[in-house]
């Protein structure tokens, strides 16, 4: 293994470690942050199942973006679907015999190659692309890209909207 290969291999493992550590720390901060008030979007969900359904709609299908700007919704959805295909395609390289369940992705490789031909010329060398991806991976838990993990802890989406049915009194109001 050459020195450059060793450097980039270590660089990738360090970037993955930084990402996982930072992501877990950020999720822990979101999960342990106090959220005493219920701030449901109107109409708020009434049951926990409704809360889960709305979170899946927002996290998986970008419902609020769909209603606000459908062109950006379509572009974003296409980007995330393309990213999912790229991740699935790269996932099969981690196994010596590729699993048969991942062999279907090879039918799309030729089409993806034609589609990504221009960006490949734009990137010019694999090292530039790899370096930028690992830097982005290292930075993402500490920047604005962490919005993906925070969507499940938003006080407007993860609370049951039953404030008109059940009276919620904060713990410090009971002390007086």
N, CA, C and O of each residue as an XYZ file, in Angstrom:
704
protein
N       0.856     -1.168      0.000
C       0.000      0.000      0.000
C       0.903      1.233      0.000
O       1.828      1.348      0.805
N       0.613      2.142     -0.916
C       1.435      3.347     -1.013
C       1.124      4.303      0.131
O       0.131      4.144      0.841
N       1.974      5.281      0.292
C       1.774      6.269      1.352
C       0.498      7.075      1.159
O      -0.188      7.405      2.127
N       0.179      7.394     -0.096
C      -1.036      8.157     -0.376
C      -2.282      7.333     -0.067
O      -3.256      7.854      0.477
N      -2.249      6.055     -0.411
C      -3.381      5.185     -0.096
C      -3.560      5.042      1.405
O      -4.685      5.079      1.903
N      -2.467      4.880      2.125
C      -2.533      4.770      3.573
C      -3.080      6.057      4.196
O      -3.906      6.013      5.107
N      -2.609      7.204      3.694
C      -3.086      8.488      4.212
C      -4.589      8.644      4.030
O      -5.293      9.025      4.965
N      -5.087      8.349      2.817
C      -6.514      8.517      2.567
C      -7.363      7.461      3.276
O      -8.515      7.722      3.622
N      -6.810      6.292      3.489
C      -7.539      5.283      4.264
C      -7.699      5.745      5.707
O      -8.794      5.675      6.265
N      -6.621      6.211      6.305
C      -6.697      6.732      7.669
C      -7.585      7.974      7.734
O      -8.344      8.152      8.687
N      -7.488      8.826      6.724
C      -8.309     10.036      6.639
C      -9.792      9.683      6.623
O     -10.605     10.347      7.265
N     -10.133      8.636      5.884
C     -11.541      8.211      5.815
C     -12.019      7.660      7.155
O     -13.122      7.979      7.600
N     -11.201      6.841      7.795
C     -11.608      6.279      9.092
C     -11.731      7.363     10.159
O     -12.644      7.314     10.983
N     -10.839      8.324     10.155
C     -10.932      9.433     11.113
C     -12.186     10.253     10.842
O     -12.872     10.661     11.780
N     -12.492     10.499      9.577
C     -13.692     11.265      9.229
C     -14.957     10.537      9.653
O     -15.887     11.159     10.168
N     -15.002      9.247      9.444
C     -16.172      8.467      9.866
C     -16.290      8.473     11.389
O     -17.393      8.590     11.921
N     -15.175      8.349     12.088
C     -15.207      8.402     13.546
C     -15.684      9.750     14.065
O     -16.499      9.809     14.986
N     -15.181     10.837     13.478
C     -15.624     12.178     13.874
C     -17.108     12.338     13.600
O     -17.837     12.889     14.426
N     -17.562     11.863     12.449
C     -18.977     11.985     12.110
C     -19.848     11.228     13.103
O     -20.816     11.783     13.624
N     -19.521      9.976     13.370
C     -20.340      9.176     14.288
C     -20.340      9.758     15.695
O     -21.392      9.840     16.329
N     -19.180     10.161     16.188
C     -19.099     10.742     17.520
C     -19.893     12.046     17.591
O     -20.680     12.242     18.517
N     -19.694     12.934     16.621
C     -20.406     14.208     16.611
C     -21.904     14.037     16.434
O     -22.691     14.748     17.058
N     -22.304     13.092     15.583
C     -23.725     12.838     15.359
C     -24.391     12.322     16.630
O     -25.473     12.781     16.995
N     -23.751     11.373     17.302
C     -24.326     10.829     18.534
C     -24.374     11.872     19.642
O     -25.345     11.919     20.398
N     -23.346     12.711     19.755
C     -23.356     13.788     20.753
C     -24.482     14.768     20.453
O     -25.186     15.200     21.366
N     -24.658     15.123     19.189
C     -25.715     16.081     18.821
C     -27.101     15.489     19.082
O     -27.983     16.186     19.585
N     -27.301     14.221     18.748
C     -28.584     13.567     19.016
C     -28.831     13.499     20.527
O     -29.958     13.700     20.981
N     -27.790     13.218     21.300
C     -27.932     13.189     22.762
C     -28.352     14.563     23.281
O     -29.199     14.656     24.170
N     -27.765     15.629     22.733
C     -28.154     16.980     23.154
C     -29.609     17.260     22.806
O     -30.341     17.837     23.610
N     -30.027     16.855     21.615
C     -31.430     17.056     21.225
C     -32.375     16.273     22.128
O     -33.423     16.779     22.530
N     -31.998     15.035     22.445
C     -32.887     14.168     23.213
C     -32.992     14.596     24.671
O     -34.033     14.387     25.295
N     -31.939     15.190     25.229
C     -31.957     15.561     26.636
C     -32.318     17.017     26.876
O     -32.416     17.436     28.029
N     -32.519     17.796     25.829
C     -32.908     19.198     26.007
C     -34.333     19.255     26.541
O     -35.207     18.536     26.057
N     -34.575     20.114     27.548
C     -35.931     20.197     28.095
C     -36.887     20.824     27.088
O     -36.550     21.778     26.386
N     -38.061     20.272     27.041
C     -39.107     20.788     26.161
C     -40.417     20.794     26.936
O     -41.262     19.922     26.733
N     -40.593     21.781     27.832
C     -41.745     21.732     28.730
C     -43.066     22.086     28.073
O     -44.117     21.661     28.553
N     -43.046     22.843     27.000
C     -44.296     23.277     26.388
C     -44.610     22.465     25.160
O     -43.729     22.010     24.431
N     -45.881     22.303     24.961
C     -46.340     21.649     23.743
C     -46.609     22.742     22.721
O     -47.411     23.645     22.961
N     -45.940     22.654     21.590
C     -46.103     23.645     20.536
C     -46.491     22.907     19.261
O     -45.702     22.870     18.317
N     -47.669     22.326     19.207
C     -48.033     21.592     17.996
C     -48.413     22.555     16.880
O     -48.959     23.631     17.124
N     -48.116     22.149     15.659
C     -48.604     22.894     14.515
C     -50.086     22.615     14.384
O     -50.530     21.495     14.636
N     -50.839     23.591     14.005
C     -52.279     23.391     13.902
C     -52.606     22.804     12.543
O     -52.007     23.229     11.555
N     -53.489     21.884     12.439
C     -54.091     21.136     13.533
C     -53.100     20.123     14.078
O     -52.476     19.379     13.321
N     -52.962     20.100     15.374
C     -51.990     19.230     16.022
C     -52.486     17.801     16.092
O     -53.694     17.566     16.130
N     -51.572     16.841     16.109
C     -51.974     15.443     16.250
C     -52.491     15.182     17.661
O     -52.032     15.793     18.625
N     -53.431     14.286     17.767
C     -54.087     14.025     19.041
C     -53.481     12.820     19.756
O     -53.529     12.753     20.984
N     -52.925     11.887     19.033
C     -52.358     10.684     19.648
C     -50.876     10.557     19.294
O     -50.367     11.265     18.425
N     -50.208      9.657     19.974
C     -48.794      9.400     19.684
C     -48.614      8.809     18.292
O     -47.611      9.080     17.632
N     -49.562      8.014     17.842
C     -49.499      7.458     16.483
C     -49.590      8.573     15.446
O     -48.911      8.528     14.420
N     -50.428      9.571     15.713
C     -50.520     10.715     14.807
C     -49.215     11.496     14.770
O     -48.808     11.973     13.711
N     -48.557     11.630     15.913
C     -47.261     12.312     15.976
C     -46.235     11.544     15.144
O     -45.486     12.145     14.373
N     -46.197     10.232     15.294
C     -45.264      9.413     14.518
C     -45.561      9.503     13.028
O     -44.643      9.581     12.212
N     -46.847      9.493     12.670
C     -47.226      9.590     11.260
C     -46.781     10.920     10.661
O     -46.264     10.961      9.545
N     -46.983     12.010     11.408
C     -46.587     13.321     10.896
C     -45.066     13.430     10.799
O     -44.556     14.055      9.870
N     -44.340     12.838     11.733
C     -42.885     12.872     11.680
C     -42.366     12.088     10.480
O     -41.423     12.523      9.818
N     -42.963     10.954     10.197
C     -42.567     10.175      9.021
C     -42.882     10.943      7.742
O     -42.090     10.928      6.800
N     -44.033     11.614      7.700
C     -44.366     12.413      6.522
C     -43.343     13.516      6.290
O     -42.930     13.763      5.157
N     -42.937     14.177      7.369
C     -41.994     15.278      7.226
C     -40.578     14.775      6.970
O     -39.881     15.309      6.108
N     -40.146     13.757      7.706
C     -38.789     13.252      7.561
C     -38.566     12.451      6.297
O     -37.464     12.465      5.748
N     -39.580     11.756      5.825
C     -39.411     10.900      4.663
C     -39.907     11.484      3.359
O     -39.413     11.138      2.285
N     -40.889     12.374      3.452
C     -41.496     12.882      2.217
C     -41.466     14.398      2.098
O     -41.928     14.938      1.093
N     -40.929     15.108      3.107
C     -40.795     16.562      3.088
C     -42.133     17.254      2.809
O     -42.241     18.060      1.885
N     -43.140     16.937      3.609
C     -44.497     17.406      3.375
C     -44.595     18.932      3.390
O     -45.243     19.512      2.519
N     -43.965     19.592      4.364
C     -44.069     21.046      4.436
C     -43.383     21.711      3.248
O     -43.859     22.735      2.759
N     -42.272     21.147      2.773
C     -41.610     21.684      1.586
C     -42.457     21.456      0.343
O     -42.454     22.284     -0.568
N     -43.179     20.348      0.294
C     -44.065     20.062     -0.834
C     -45.143     21.133     -0.955
O     -45.467     21.578     -2.056
N     -45.702     21.545      0.195
C     -46.753     22.556      0.150
C     -46.215     23.963     -0.071
O     -46.948     24.831     -0.545
N     -44.950     24.208      0.262
C     -44.424     25.562      0.106
C     -43.806     25.797     -1.274
O     -44.024     26.852     -1.869
N     -43.036     24.831     -1.795
C     -42.385     25.018     -3.085
C     -42.153     23.653     -3.721
O     -41.242     22.927     -3.326
N     -42.963     23.313     -4.687
C     -42.912     21.967     -5.266
C     -41.699     21.738     -6.151
O     -41.248     20.600     -6.283
N     -41.157     22.784     -6.761
C     -39.961     22.611     -7.581
C     -38.768     22.236     -6.700
O     -38.028     21.304     -7.014
N     -38.586     22.969     -5.593
C     -37.494     22.641     -4.678
C     -37.737     21.279     -4.047
O     -36.786     20.530     -3.824
N     -38.994     20.940     -3.752
C     -39.309     19.627     -3.196
C     -38.888     18.530     -4.165
O     -38.278     17.542     -3.756
N     -39.207     18.694     -5.438
C     -38.856     17.684     -6.431
C     -37.341     17.567     -6.579
O     -36.813     16.458     -6.663
N     -36.638     18.695     -6.611
C     -35.179     18.658     -6.704
C     -34.563     17.993     -5.479
O     -33.662     17.164     -5.604
N     -35.048     18.355     -4.299
C     -34.525     17.760     -3.075
C     -34.803     16.274     -2.995
O     -33.944     15.488     -2.597
N     -36.010     15.896     -3.377
C     -36.372     14.478     -3.339
C     -35.518     13.683     -4.324
O     -35.060     12.586     -4.003
N     -35.301     14.233     -5.527
C     -34.456     13.556     -6.514
C     -33.022     13.447     -6.003
O     -32.360     12.431     -6.222
N     -32.536     14.493     -5.320
C     -31.181     14.454     -4.790
C     -31.046     13.362     -3.734
O     -30.075     12.605     -3.756
N     -32.006     13.267     -2.807
C     -31.921     12.255     -1.759
C     -32.110     10.845     -2.314
O     -31.495      9.903     -1.814
N     -32.943     10.683     -3.333
C     -33.078      9.362     -3.953
C     -31.795      8.967     -4.679
O     -31.370      7.813     -4.624
N     -31.185      9.933     -5.359
C     -29.901      9.669     -6.005
C     -28.825      9.329     -5.000
O     -28.014      8.433     -5.232
N     -28.810     10.043     -3.875
C     -27.852      9.750     -2.818
C     -28.075      8.351     -2.250
O     -27.117      7.639     -1.949
N     -29.331      7.961     -2.104
C     -29.627      6.616     -1.606
C     -29.120      5.553     -2.581
O     -28.570      4.539     -2.153
N     -29.299      5.772     -3.886
C     -28.793      4.816     -4.874
C     -27.275      4.733     -4.839
O     -26.706      3.646     -4.949
N     -26.619      5.875     -4.685
C     -25.154      5.873     -4.610
C     -24.688      5.127     -3.369
O     -23.735      4.351     -3.446
N     -25.338      5.342     -2.221
C     -24.948      4.655     -0.991
C     -25.177      3.156     -1.097
O     -24.346      2.367     -0.647
N     -26.309      2.753     -1.696
C     -26.577      1.326     -1.877
C     -25.539      0.710     -2.818
O     -25.070     -0.405     -2.590
N     -25.190      1.438     -3.867
C     -24.203      0.940     -4.817
C     -22.840      0.783     -4.152
O     -22.150     -0.207     -4.395
N     -22.443      1.734     -3.323
C     -21.161      1.645     -2.643
C     -21.187      0.614     -1.513
O     -20.143      0.070     -1.152
N     -22.348      0.343     -0.960
C     -22.466     -0.607      0.140
C     -22.081     -2.012     -0.287
O     -21.563     -2.781      0.523
N     -22.322     -2.360     -1.534
C     -22.017     -3.713     -1.985
C     -20.527     -3.969     -2.095
O     -20.115     -5.125     -2.196
N     -19.701     -2.926     -2.080
C     -18.256     -3.107     -2.147
C     -17.659     -3.536     -0.811
O     -16.479     -3.884     -0.753
N     -18.440     -3.519      0.250
C     -17.946     -3.928      1.556
C     -17.997     -5.434      1.754
O     -17.500     -5.942      2.759
N     -18.590     -6.155      0.809
C     -18.717     -7.603      0.916
C     -17.940     -8.250     -0.214
O     -17.998     -7.794     -1.355
N     -17.217     -9.310      0.101
C     -16.416     -9.988     -0.909
C     -17.313    -10.641     -1.959
O     -17.175    -10.317     -3.139
N     -18.213    -11.533     -1.594
C     -19.242    -11.872     -2.579
C     -20.407    -10.901     -2.354
O     -21.001    -10.861     -1.277
N     -20.712    -10.136     -3.375
C     -21.802     -9.166     -3.238
C     -23.118     -9.900     -3.006
O     -23.415    -10.870     -3.704
N     -23.913     -9.449     -2.033
C     -25.200    -10.107     -1.780
C     -26.108    -10.029     -3.000
O     -26.115     -9.033     -3.723
N     -26.865    -11.083     -3.216
C     -27.768    -11.121     -4.376
C     -28.828    -10.039     -4.289
O     -29.330     -9.578     -5.315
N     -29.178     -9.625     -3.069
C     -30.195     -8.588     -2.917
C     -29.699     -7.235     -3.394
O     -30.511     -6.346     -3.652
N     -28.385     -7.049     -3.518
C     -27.844     -5.784     -4.005
C     -27.426     -5.846     -5.466
O     -26.955     -4.847     -6.011
N     -27.587     -6.998     -6.114
C     -27.143     -7.128     -7.502
C     -28.024     -6.355     -8.475
O     -27.589     -6.044     -9.584
N     -29.242     -6.044     -8.085
C     -30.136     -5.298     -8.984
C     -29.623     -3.896     -9.261
O     -29.968     -3.299    -10.281
N     -28.799     -3.361     -8.360
C     -28.313     -1.992     -8.530
C     -27.349     -1.879     -9.704
O     -27.167     -0.792    -10.251
N     -26.728     -2.990    -10.098
C     -25.765     -2.932    -11.196
C     -26.435     -2.624    -12.529
O     -25.766     -2.187    -13.465
N     -27.740     -2.842    -12.630
C     -28.422     -2.512    -13.883
C     -28.506     -1.013    -14.101
O     -28.654     -0.562    -15.237
N     -28.414     -0.241    -13.040
C     -28.502      1.211    -13.160
C     -27.144      1.879    -13.303
O     -27.064      3.089    -13.516
N     -26.063      1.088    -13.186
C     -24.731      1.689    -13.222
C     -24.417      2.331    -14.565
O     -23.810      3.401    -14.603
N     -24.806      1.717    -15.645
C     -24.518      2.285    -16.958
C     -25.246      3.606    -17.151
O     -24.665      4.567    -17.655
N     -26.505      3.661    -16.758
C     -27.264      4.907    -16.881
C     -26.707      5.985    -15.963
O     -26.602      7.150    -16.347
N     -26.352      5.585    -14.751
C     -25.770      6.543    -13.815
C     -24.427      7.042    -14.329
O     -24.068      8.200    -14.114
N     -23.687      6.174    -15.005
C     -22.409      6.591    -15.582
C     -22.587      7.653    -16.631
O     -21.815      8.611    -16.679
N     -23.594      7.507    -17.481
C     -23.854      8.535    -18.488
C     -24.334      9.832    -17.857
O     -23.975     10.923    -18.300
N     -25.142      9.702    -16.827
C     -25.674     10.896    -16.167
C     -24.571     11.646    -15.425
O     -24.532     12.876    -15.435
N     -23.676     10.896    -14.782
C     -22.634     11.520    -13.980
C     -21.336     11.753    -14.743
O     -20.303     12.015    -14.127
N     -21.366     11.662    -16.080
C     -20.160     11.861    -16.866
C     -19.661     13.299    -16.773
O     -18.464     13.529    -16.598
N     -20.559     14.259    -16.887
C     -20.155     15.665    -16.781
C     -19.626     16.018    -15.396
O     -18.585     16.668    -15.298
N     -20.304     15.614    -14.318
C     -19.713     15.904    -13.010
C     -18.361     15.213    -12.793
O     -17.514     15.716    -12.055
N     -18.166     14.069    -13.435
C     -16.877     13.387    -13.303
C     -15.772     14.230    -13.919
O     -14.693     14.361    -13.342
N     -16.042     14.812    -15.106
C     -15.056     15.696    -15.709
C     -14.879     16.966    -14.883
O     -13.793     17.545    -14.834
N     -15.934     17.379    -14.252
C     -15.852     18.568    -13.403
C     -14.955     18.317    -12.192
O     -14.188     19.195    -11.796
N     -15.048     17.131    -11.605
C     -14.231     16.825    -10.429
C     -12.770     16.539    -10.778
O     -11.893     16.738     -9.938
N     -12.481     16.059    -12.041
C     -11.157     15.755    -12.580
C     -10.480     14.597    -11.850
O     -10.114     13.658    -12.556
N     -10.279     14.538    -10.637
C      -9.525     13.410    -10.095
C     -10.306     12.878     -8.934
O     -10.976     13.688     -8.293
N     -10.304     11.616     -8.584
C     -10.976     10.938     -7.482
C     -10.524     11.491     -6.133
O     -11.304     11.496     -5.180
N      -9.341     11.934     -6.040
C      -8.804     12.420     -4.769
C      -9.514     13.689     -4.337
O      -9.803     13.856     -3.152
N      -9.798     14.576     -5.258
C     -10.514     15.805     -4.915
C     -11.896     15.471     -4.379
O     -12.313     16.003     -3.351
N     -12.595     14.605     -5.062
C     -13.936     14.209     -4.639
C     -13.885     13.535     -3.274
O     -14.678     13.866     -2.392
N     -12.981     12.613     -3.094
C     -12.874     11.875     -1.841
C     -12.507     12.808     -0.693
O     -13.055     12.691      0.403
N     -11.590     13.728     -0.939
C     -11.193     14.678      0.102
C     -12.350     15.564      0.517
O     -12.563     15.793      1.708
N     -13.092     16.058     -0.444
C     -14.213     16.935     -0.118
C     -15.326     16.184      0.612
O     -15.951     16.731      1.520
N     -15.573     14.942      0.223
C     -16.610     14.148      0.895
C     -16.221     13.864      2.337
O     -17.057     13.972      3.234
N     -14.971     13.505      2.571
C     -14.556     13.215      3.946
C     -14.523     14.483      4.799
O     -14.835     14.430      5.988
N     -14.154     15.604      4.218
C     -14.214     16.859      4.973
C     -15.659     17.228      5.312
O     -15.948     17.669      6.424
N     -16.556     17.048      4.355
C     -17.973     17.327      4.615
C     -18.527     16.372      5.661
O     -19.308     16.778      6.521
N     -18.132     15.118      5.594
C     -18.571     14.142      6.581
C     -18.077     14.520      7.979
O     -18.810     14.375      8.957
N     -16.841     15.003      8.075
C     -16.302     15.409      9.365
C     -16.989     16.655      9.906
O     -17.174     16.787     11.116
N     -17.362     17.555      9.032
C     -17.945     18.825      9.454
C     -19.437     18.736      9.748
O     -19.941     19.487     10.583
N     -20.141     17.850      9.093
C     -21.605     17.860      9.130
C     -22.232     17.779     10.519
O     -23.254     18.437     10.714
N     -21.723     17.036     11.504
C     -22.388     17.036     12.804
C     -22.291     18.366     13.541
O     -23.055     18.611     14.474
N     -21.363     19.227     13.134
C     -21.133     20.470     13.851
C     -21.674     21.685     13.101
O     -21.517     22.811     13.573
N     -22.300     21.485     11.959
C     -22.802     22.602     11.164
C     -24.294     22.493     10.925
O     -25.000     21.753     11.610
N     -24.755     23.237      9.949
C     -26.180     23.274      9.619
C     -26.673     22.000      8.952
O     -27.881     21.799      8.830
N     -25.768     21.139      8.521
C     -26.178     19.902      7.871
C     -26.795     18.901      8.839
O     -27.302     17.861      8.419
N     -26.753     19.205     10.117
C     -27.278     18.293     11.133
C     -28.795     18.364     11.221
O     -29.383     17.728     12.096
N     -29.445     19.118     10.343
C     -30.901     19.250     10.416
C     -31.605     17.911     10.266
O     -32.742     17.758     10.711
N     -30.952     16.953      9.652
C     -31.592     15.648      9.477
C     -31.848     14.962     10.810
O     -32.877     14.306     10.976
N     -30.947     15.098     11.748
C     -31.137     14.474     13.050
C     -32.070     15.241     13.964
O     -32.666     14.666     14.874
N     -32.198     16.535     13.726
C     -33.014     17.351     14.628
C     -34.493     17.310     14.307
O     -35.304     17.743     15.126
N     -34.867     16.814     13.165
C     -36.277     16.844     12.769
C     -37.143     15.986     13.691
O     -38.335     16.249     13.844
N     -36.553     14.970     14.298
C     -37.311     14.091     15.172
C     -37.435     14.628     16.588
O     -38.114     14.024     17.418
N     -36.785     15.760     16.881
C     -36.829     16.350     18.211
C     -37.424     17.750     18.188
O     -37.285     18.485     19.165
N     -38.073     18.132     17.119
C     -38.663     19.462     17.000
C     -39.892     19.569     17.884
O     -40.768     18.706     17.813
N     -39.989     20.619     18.732
C     -41.156     20.732     19.614
C     -42.454     20.983     18.863
O     -43.534     20.824     19.433
N     -42.373     21.368     17.609
C     -43.598     21.564     16.840
C     -44.069     20.296     16.160
O     -45.172     20.257     15.615
N     -43.240     19.246     16.184
C     -43.615     18.029     15.483
C     -43.688     16.792     16.368
O     -44.332     15.815     15.987
N     -43.058     16.799     17.521
C     -43.023     15.574     18.313
C     -43.902     15.638     19.557
O     -43.713     14.844     20.478
N     -44.832     16.537     19.603
C     -45.728     16.648     20.752
C     -47.164     16.368     20.326
O     -47.567     16.640     19.196
N     -47.912     15.820     21.261
C     -49.330     15.568     21.026
C     -50.082     16.872     21.268
O     -49.861     17.539     22.279
N     -50.958     17.234     20.358
C     -51.702     18.484     20.484
C     -52.988     18.303     21.262
O     -54.074     18.448     20.701
N     -52.887     17.988     22.547
C     -54.078     17.791     23.361
C     -54.189     18.850     24.460
O     -54.788     18.600     25.506
N     -53.617     20.023     24.224
C     -53.607     21.047     25.267
C     -55.002     21.593     25.550
O     -55.215     22.173     26.616
N     -55.943     21.435     24.656
C     -57.317     21.873     24.914
C     -58.121     20.810     25.653
O     -59.211     21.096     26.149
N     -57.596     19.583     25.735
C     -58.284     18.491     26.414
C     -57.690     18.255     27.807
O     -58.424     18.109     28.784
N     -56.364     18.218     27.887
C     -55.667     17.934     29.130
C     -54.933     19.202     29.567
O     -54.238     19.829     28.767
N     -55.089     19.576     30.829
C     -54.391     20.748     31.340
C     -52.989     20.338     31.765
O     -52.809     19.471     32.620
N     -52.010     20.972     31.158
C     -50.619     20.672     31.453
C     -50.064     21.765     32.352
O     -50.055     22.939     31.983
N     -49.604     21.377     33.528
C     -49.034     22.324     34.468
C     -47.561     22.003     34.613
O     -47.183     20.856     34.850
N     -46.732     23.029     34.469
C     -45.307     22.802     34.591
C     -44.956     22.481     36.037
O     -45.650     22.920     36.954
N     -43.882     21.716     36.251
C     -43.522     21.310     37.616
C     -43.235     22.481     38.540
O     -43.549     22.408     39.728
N     -42.648     23.563     38.031
C     -42.323     24.688     38.906
C     -43.558     25.502     39.286
O     -43.513     26.261     40.254
N     -44.659     25.359     38.547
C     -45.892     26.062     38.920
C     -46.572     25.388     40.087
O     -47.322     26.037     40.816
N     -46.334     24.107     40.286
C     -46.940     23.375     41.399
C     -46.267     23.680     42.738
O     -46.861     23.488     43.799
N     -45.022     24.157     42.677
C     -44.282     24.404     43.917
C     -44.802     25.607     44.685
O     -44.666     25.655     45.907
N     -45.382     26.559     44.015
C     -45.796     27.812     44.669
C     -47.122     27.712     45.275
O     -47.608     28.680     45.860
